Amino acid sequence: MIEGIVIGSNTTGSPNTFASPVLAPTPIKLSTKGNNLVASISNATMLTPLSAITSSATPAPPTSSASSTSHTVTIDWTHDRIIKLIQLYEKKSVLWNPSNPEYFHRDIRNMVYDDLVRELNITNLTVNETKRKLENLRSYFRRETKKLQDHERKTGEKLHSKWPYYESLQFIHEFMSVKNEGGSENGVVKVKVSNFTYF
């Protein structure tokens, strides 16, 4: 005698449904008759094909989908790769020089970024990852510049950055702004370029 197993019909009346285990107050007696499972509940008797029980109890195999699994690829930015990135970036002034006539043309800039990624020739490298790396380099360059300027303003002494990419990124210096805690106009250090000023 097994309690707690209910074998019933589906909504269409077909006797091919093996219901999930539930707590049943009435004992259920199970036995087999040919290819059928006989369930006796009180005075009622129900027949369910054994094949239906077997197919219901067998879990469906897991399905694999490329879209359901995402893999994050980490790029190994070695020193040589960073140097090459900076060198290529410097040659493509449309990506960093506002005075370049094509600087504000997004389609052109996107094509140039595609070219830059191809020239780097790094497996799994994407344009977005390249942009993130460049932004990290620019941000660090701004912080480093501010640190050197603050030190010179307070002490009158000029320091040289120990960051290995500081000199390589000097070409963007004239096109950036550095917030100044020393009270410069509007909290920004003015950087002169030729006969005009960037903020």
Secondary structure as a PSIPRED ss2 file (coil, helix, strand):
# PSIPRED VFORMAT (PSIPRED V4.0)

   1 M C   1.000  0.000  0.000
   2 I E   0.000  0.000  1.000
   3 E C   1.000  0.000  0.000
   4 G C   1.000  0.000  0.000
   5 I C   1.000  0.000  0.000
   6 V C   1.000  0.000  0.000
   7 I C   1.000  0.000  0.000
   8 G E   0.000  0.000  1.000
   9 S C   1.000  0.000  0.000
  10 N C   1.000  0.000  0.000
  11 T C   1.000  0.000  0.000
  12 T C   1.000  0.000  0.000
  13 G C   1.000  0.000  0.000
  14 S C   1.000  0.000  0.000
  15 P C   1.000  0.000  0.000
  16 N C   1.000  0.000  0.000
  17 T E   0.000  0.000  1.000
  18 F C   1.000  0.000  0.000
  19 A C   1.000  0.000  0.000
  20 S C   1.000  0.000  0.000
  21 P C   1.000  0.000  0.000
  22 V C   1.000  0.000  0.000
  23 L C   1.000  0.000  0.000
  24 A C   1.000  0.000  0.000
  25 P C   1.000  0.000  0.000
  26 T C   1.000  0.000  0.000
  27 P C   1.000  0.000  0.000
  28 I E   0.000  0.000  1.000
  29 K E   0.000  0.000  1.000
  30 L E   0.000  0.000  1.000
  31 S E   0.000  0.000  1.000
  32 T E   0.000  0.000  1.000
  33 K E   0.000  0.000  1.000
  34 G C   1.000  0.000  0.000
  35 N C   1.000  0.000  0.000
  36 N E   0.000  0.000  1.000
  37 L E   0.000  0.000  1.000
  38 V E   0.000  0.000  1.000
  39 A E   0.000  0.000  1.000
  40 S E   0.000  0.000  1.000
  41 I E   0.000  0.000  1.000
  42 S C   1.000  0.000  0.000
  43 N C   1.000  0.000  0.000
  44 A E   0.000  0.000  1.000
  45 T E   0.000  0.000  1.000
  46 M E   0.000  0.000  1.000
  47 L E   0.000  0.000  1.000
  48 T E   0.000  0.000  1.000
  49 P E   0.000  0.000  1.000
  50 L H   0.000  1.000  0.000
  51 S H   0.000  1.000  0.000
  52 A H   0.000  1.000  0.000
  53 I H   0.000  1.000  0.000
  54 T H   0.000  1.000  0.000
  55 S H   0.000  1.000  0.000
  56 S H   0.000  1.000  0.000
  57 A H   0.000  1.000  0.000
  58 T C   1.000  0.000  0.000
  59 P C   1.000  0.000  0.000
  60 A C   1.000  0.000  0.000
  61 P C   1.000  0.000  0.000
  62 P C   1.000  0.000  0.000
  63 T C   1.000  0.000  0.000
  64 S C   1.000  0.000  0.000
  65 S C   1.000  0.000  0.000
  66 A C   1.000  0.000  0.000
  67 S C   1.000  0.000  0.000
  68 S C   1.000  0.000  0.000
  69 T C   1.000  0.000  0.000
  70 S C   1.000  0.000  0.000
  71 H C   1.000  0.000  0.000
  72 T C   1.000  0.000  0.000
  73 V C   1.000  0.000  0.000
  74 T C   1.000  0.000  0.000
  75 I C   1.000  0.000  0.000
  76 D C   1.000  0.000  0.000
  77 W C   1.000  0.000  0.000
  78 T C   1.000  0.000  0.000
  79 H H   0.000  1.000  0.000
  80 D H   0.000  1.000  0.000
  81 R H   0.000  1.000  0.000
  82 I H   0.000  1.000  0.000
  83 I H   0.000  1.000  0.000
  84 K H   0.000  1.000  0.000
  85 L H   0.000  1.000  0.000
  86 I H   0.000  1.000  0.000
  87 Q H   0.000  1.000  0.000
  88 L H   0.000  1.000  0.000
  89 Y H   0.000  1.000  0.000
  90 E H   0.000  1.000  0.000
  91 K H   0.000  1.000  0.000
  92 K C   1.000  0.000  0.000
  93 S H   0.000  1.000  0.000
  94 V H   0.000  1.000  0.000
  95 L H   0.000  1.000  0.000
  96 W C   1.000  0.000  0.000
  97 N C   1.000  0.000  0.000
  98 P C   1.000  0.000  0.000
  99 S C   1.000  0.000  0.000
 100 N C   1.000  0.000  0.000
 101 P C   1.000  0.000  0.000
 102 E C   1.000  0.000  0.000
 103 Y C   1.000  0.000  0.000
 104 F C   1.000  0.000  0.000
 105 H C   1.000  0.000  0.000
 106 R H   0.000  1.000  0.000
 107 D H   0.000  1.000  0.000
 108 I H   0.000  1.000  0.000
 109 R H   0.000  1.000  0.000
 110 N H   0.000  1.000  0.000
 111 M H   0.000  1.000  0.000
 112 V H   0.000  1.000  0.000
 113 Y H   0.000  1.000  0.000
 114 D H   0.000  1.000  0.000
 115 D H   0.000  1.000  0.000
 116 L H   0.000  1.000  0.000
 117 V H   0.000  1.000  0.000
 118 R H   0.000  1.000  0.000
 119 E H   0.000  1.000  0.000
 120 L H   0.000  1.000  0.000
 121 N C   1.000  0.000  0.000
 122 I C   1.000  0.000  0.000
 123 T C   1.000  0.000  0.000
 124 N C   1.000  0.000  0.000
 125 L C   1.000  0.000  0.000
 126 T C   1.000  0.000  0.000
 127 V H   0.000  1.000  0.000
 128 N H   0.000  1.000  0.000
 129 E H   0.000  1.000  0.000
 130 T H   0.000  1.000  0.000
 131 K H   0.000  1.000  0.000
 132 R H   0.000  1.000  0.000
 133 K H   0.000  1.000  0.000
 134 L H   0.000  1.000  0.000
 135 E H   0.000  1.000  0.000
 136 N H   0.000  1.000  0.000
 137 L H   0.000  1.000  0.000
 138 R H   0.000  1.000  0.000
 139 S H   0.000  1.000  0.000
 140 Y H   0.000  1.000  0.000
 141 F H   0.000  1.000  0.000
 142 R H   0.000  1.000  0.000
 143 R H   0.000  1.000  0.000
 144 E H   0.000  1.000  0.000
 145 T H   0.000  1.000  0.000
 146 K H   0.000  1.000  0.000
 147 K H   0.000  1.000  0.000
 148 L H   0.000  1.000  0.000
 149 Q H   0.000  1.000  0.000
 150 D H   0.000  1.000  0.000
 151 H H   0.000  1.000  0.000
 152 E H   0.000  1.000  0.000
 153 R H   0.000  1.000  0.000
 154 K H   0.000  1.000  0.000
 155 T H   0.000  1.000  0.000
 156 G C   1.000  0.000  0.000
 157 E C   1.000  0.000  0.000
 158 K C   1.000  0.000  0.000
 159 L C   1.000  0.000  0.000
 160 H C   1.000  0.000  0.000
 161 S C   1.000  0.000  0.000
 162 K C   1.000  0.000  0.000
 163 W C   1.000  0.000  0.000
 164 P C   1.000  0.000  0.000
 165 Y C   1.000  0.000  0.000
 166 Y C   1.000  0.000  0.000
 167 E C   1.000  0.000  0.000
 168 S C   1.000  0.000  0.000
 169 L C   1.000  0.000  0.000
 170 Q H   0.000  1.000  0.000
 171 F H   0.000  1.000  0.000
 172 I H   0.000  1.000  0.000
 173 H H   0.000  1.000  0.000
 174 E H   0.000  1.000  0.000
 175 F H   0.000  1.000  0.000
 176 M C   1.000  0.000  0.000
 177 S C   1.000  0.000  0.000
 178 V E   0.000  0.000  1.000
 179 K E   0.000  0.000  1.000
 180 N C   1.000  0.000  0.000
 181 E C   1.000  0.000  0.000
 182 G C   1.000  0.000  0.000
 183 G C   1.000  0.000  0.000
 184 S C   1.000  0.000  0.000
 185 E H   0.000  1.000  0.000
 186 N H   0.000  1.000  0.000
 187 G H   0.000  1.000  0.000
 188 V E   0.000  0.000  1.000
 189 V E   0.000  0.000  1.000
 190 K C   1.000  0.000  0.000
 191 V E   0.000  0.000  1.000
 192 K E   0.000  0.000  1.000
 193 V E   0.000  0.000  1.000
 194 S C   1.000  0.000  0.000
 195 N C   1.000  0.000  0.000
 196 F E   0.000  0.000  1.000
 197 T E   0.000  0.000  1.000
 198 Y E   0.000  0.000  1.000
 199 F C   1.000  0.000  0.000
